[in-house]
């Protein structure tokens, strides 16, 4: 019984150490600037369209902010940009205008 209790305590401490390492390691991911250009914006349709580039990648996106739907094309590298782009659009949507150039930072290896 005592042995099992010690194993449980050690396991919990181990999980804490792993969690701390994961949090610390995410701070050291390379930072990349993503550049966003808004090409169309429609309040009537509830949509924003544009281009985003980061590193050597370039994507086109279509965001329907009324439905919270974000489409990013092409698929290559989409997993790296879709979530950060979605957060950026949600935070900045009222400030974004067609023809405007914007930027945000991504912490990931592209």
C-alpha positions in Angstrom: 0.0 0.0 0.0 2.8 2.4 0.9 4.7 1.5 -2.2 1.6 2.3 -4.4 1.1 5.6 -2.6 4.8 6.6 -3.2 4.4 5.6 -6.9 1.3 7.8 -7.2 3.0 10.8 -5.6 6.1 10.3 -7.8 3.8 10.1 -10.9 2.0 13.3 -10.0 5.3 15.1 -9.5 6.5 13.7 -12.8 3.4 15.0 -14.6 4.0 18.5 -13.1 7.6 18.4 -14.4 6.5 17.4 -17.9 3.8 20.1 -17.9 6.4 22.8 -16.9 8.8 21.6 -19.6 6.0 21.8 -22.2 5.1 25.3 -21.2 8.7 26.5 -21.1 9.6 24.8 -24.5 6.7 26.6 -26.2 8.3 29.9 -25.4 11.3 29.0 -27.4 9.6 28.1 -30.6 10.7 30.2 -33.5 8.6 33.3 -34.2 7.4 34.1 -37.7 5.6 37.2 -38.9 2.4 36.5 -40.8 1.4 39.2 -43.2 -2.3 39.7 -44.0 -3.8 41.6 -46.8 -7.6 42.1 -46.9 -8.9 42.0 -50.4 -12.7 42.1 -49.8 -14.9 42.9 -46.8 -18.7 42.7 -46.8 -20.8 43.6 -43.7 -24.0 42.6 -45.6 -22.7 39.0 -46.2 -20.6 38.9 -43.0 -17.4 38.0 -44.9 -13.8 38.9 -45.2 -11.5 37.7 -47.9 -7.7 38.1 -48.2 -4.2 36.7 -48.5 -1.8 35.7 -45.7 1.8 34.8 -46.1 4.4 33.5 -43.6 7.8 32.3 -44.4 7.7 30.8 -47.9 4.0 30.0 -47.7 1.1 32.0 -49.2 -2.5 31.2 -48.6 -5.9 32.8 -49.6 -8.6 32.8 -46.9 -12.3 33.3 -46.8 -13.8 34.1 -43.4 -17.5 34.2 -42.7 -17.5 35.9 -39.3 -21.3 35.5 -38.7 -20.8 31.7 -38.8 -17.3 31.6 -37.5 -16.2 29.7 -40.6 -12.6 30.1 -41.9 -11.5 28.5 -45.2 -7.8 28.6 -46.0 -6.4 27.4 -49.4 -4.2 25.7 -50.5 -3.9 22.9 -48.0 -0.1 22.8 -47.8 0.9 24.4 -44.5 -2.8 25.2 -43.6 -2.5 23.4 -40.2 0.1 25.9 -39.1 -1.8 29.1 -40.1 -5.5 28.3 -39.7 -5.7 28.6 -35.9 -3.5 31.7 -35.4 -5.2 33.4 -38.4 -8.6 32.7 -37.0 -7.6 34.2 -33.6 -6.2 37.3 -35.4 -9.3 37.8 -37.5 -11.6 37.4 -34.4 -9.6 40.0 -32.5 -9.2 42.5 -35.3 -12.3 42.1 -37.5 -13.8 45.5 -36.8 -10.4 47.2 -37.6 -9.8 45.3 -40.9 -10.4 47.2 -44.1 -10.0 46.2 -47.8 -6.6 47.1 -49.1 -5.2 47.1 -45.6 -1.9 45.3 -44.7 -1.7 43.8 -41.3 0.7 41.5 -39.4 0.8 39.1 -36.4 3.3 36.8 -34.9 3.1 33.0 -35.1 5.1 30.8 -32.7 5.7 27.7 -34.8 8.3 26.1 -37.0 7.3 26.6 -40.6 
